[in-house]
Amino acid sequence: MAAGAYSVATRWQDLDGLGHVNHAAVFTYLEEGRDAFLREHGIGREEYVVGRCAVEFRGEIEPGHEAVTVECGVLELGNKSVRTVERILAPGGETVVEAEFGIVLWDPEARGTRAITDAERASLSGSEVG
């Protein structure tokens, strides 16, 4: 699936009482990977908002994992939105989290949505996954 793959460090404070990475920390890992992916396509973190997400936890991110890999690709391009597919892989390569995000492009000055530019569309089109 990997349209873009990014290493994200795990942090001691991400562990919960059961000794594995807490589910809330997973959203931060996905966000860090998504931010890097979108930045490569000319979209800064201040230029999008999350409209929806669906996350499936498939395995444990163990405390001994110093980093995970976040993969991100495009499922669908709209006029003002992008639907991404994202995965977190443990160091052994197994998928531990699968997610889909619906993001909406944002104009921080106007405080509203904006259209995907032709340049962004062309760049993101090369990252579509089946």
N, C-alpha and C positions, 0 to 999 in steps of 0.2 A: 504494500500500500504506500510506502514512504514517498510522498511528494517532497517532504522536507522532514529531516530528522535532527533533533536537538538534544543535547545532554543537559539534564537539569539536576543540580545537586540536591540531595535529601539533607534535612537538617534535624538535629537532635530534638528540637522543640516540636517537630512534626509527629513524634511518637505519642501514642495514647496509652492508657492504662493496661492494654493488652499486649503492649510491646511491639506493635506494628504501626505503620504510618496511618494516621487518622484520615477518615474519608474527607474531611474538610480540607486537609492539606493537598489532596489530590487535585482539587480545583485550582490551587495555586500552581502546581506543576503544569497542568494543562494550559493555564493562562500564560506562563512563561514560554512554553513551546509555541503557542499560538501567536504571541507577540513577536517572537523571532521570525516565524513563518511570514506573518503579514508585513513586517518590516522589510523583508527581502523583496516584497512586492509593492513597496512604496506606501504602505499604510501604517501610520504610527499608532501607538496604543491609545492616544487621545482622539483618534479618528474612527473609533467603532465602539458600539455598545452591544452587549449580549441581549438578545431578545428571547432566546429559549435555549435549553440544554437538556440532554438526556444522557445519563451516565450509567454504564453497567460495570460493576466490579466483578472481575473474574478470578482474581487471586490476590495474594498478600504482597505488599511491599514491605520487605523485612528490614529490621533496624540495621543490619549489616551492609545493606546496599548504600554505597556512598553517592550513587547517582542513578538515575533512570533515563531512558530515552523516550522523548515525546515525538511522535510522528503526527504530521498534520497534512491534510490534503483537502481539495475542494470537491464537494459533491454536486453543488448547484450554484450558479450565479444568477442573481435576479437583477433588477434595475438599481436597487439601493441596498441589497442584502447578499450575503454569502452564506451558504450552508457548508460547514466543514465537518470532516470526519477526523477524529483524533484518537490516538492510542498511546498508552504508556506501556513500555516494555521494561521488564526487569533485566538485570545485567546478563542473564542467561538467554535473553531474547524472547522469553514467553510473554504473551500479552496479559497484563494484569488489570488494565482498565481500557474500555472502549467508550467513546463518547461522540455525540453529534452536537454541534452548536449552530444556532442561527444567529448570525451577527448582522447588525445594521450599521452601515457607514454613517458617520456622524461629523457634522461641522461644528467644532467647539466654539467658534465665534458666534455663529447664528443660533447655537443651542438647538439644533434640529438635524433631521436626517439630510443626507446628500446622496446624489447619484454616484455610482461607480464611474470613474473616469475611463476613457478609452485606453489609456496606458495601463491602468490597474487591471482592467478587464483582459487585455492582451496578456499581461504577465500572469494573472491568476488562471487563465485558460490553460496554460501549460502545466498546471498543477492539479488538473481534474483527475479524479480517480473513479473507477467503475463501481 
